[in-house]
Amino acid sequence: MAQQPRATILLDPAHGGPDPGAHLPNNVLEKDVTLAFAARLRTALANANFAVIATRDADPSVSFPPDQRAGIANHARPAACILLHATDSGNGVHVVTSALSAAEPQRTIPWDTAQTATIPQSLSLSTELQAAILGAKLPVLLTRAYTRPLDNLTCPAIAIEIAPLDNSGASPTPVTNAAYQQRIAEAVAKAIAAWRDHTTAAPQTGAAQ
């Protein structure tokens, strides 16, 4: 029996080029953290038998606005889009889905509400992420927000924002910590694999005549 083609996941490391994102402690820029985390997540997803593409694999020399990122993602038609961010506030991993309400697919897709047709799948993915991240003994916060390019994506999509890890009185683990990023990447890959398996498994309705 022929193998099914590997599902494609698109990673969007936020910011880049003239847009540094958040200025984190020790002169660290968010755009560099998201790129480093994307590399770890790419490897973890490849090990889980996904094909992986990204909006950027390096720091662009020109502006890279949200609408351009969404256009790249929608043209690629991946199984899911994962937007990557980093922050110096909060604790653990923040998982964000669009706050738009679910709606039936339309013949013409409005740009500002493109995500509405896949909100149920996006919420299902966020639930898998919550379970996997908690299973990795990391704190996780699920939220919803109106934000670009999340609202403009036509595939199931979530944003992952890495925050420092509170160590109960000891110094927090920074978002730049390689081992911390790796734990998150492996949990995210596990969650996406579980989501893939649940969404592709279809009940048998009977044999063909």
Buried (B, 14 or more C-beta within 10 A) or exposed (E): EEEEEBBBBBBBBBBBBEBBBBEBEEEBBBBBBBBBBBBBBBBBBBEBEBBBBBBBEEBBEEEBEBEEBBBBBBEBEBBBBBBBBBBBEBBBBBBBBBBBEBEEEEEEBEEEBBBBBBBEBBBBBBBBBBBBBBEBEBBBBBEBEEBBBBBBBBBBBBBBBBBBBBEEEEEBBBBBBEEBBBBBBBBBBBBBBBBBEEBEEEEEEEEEE
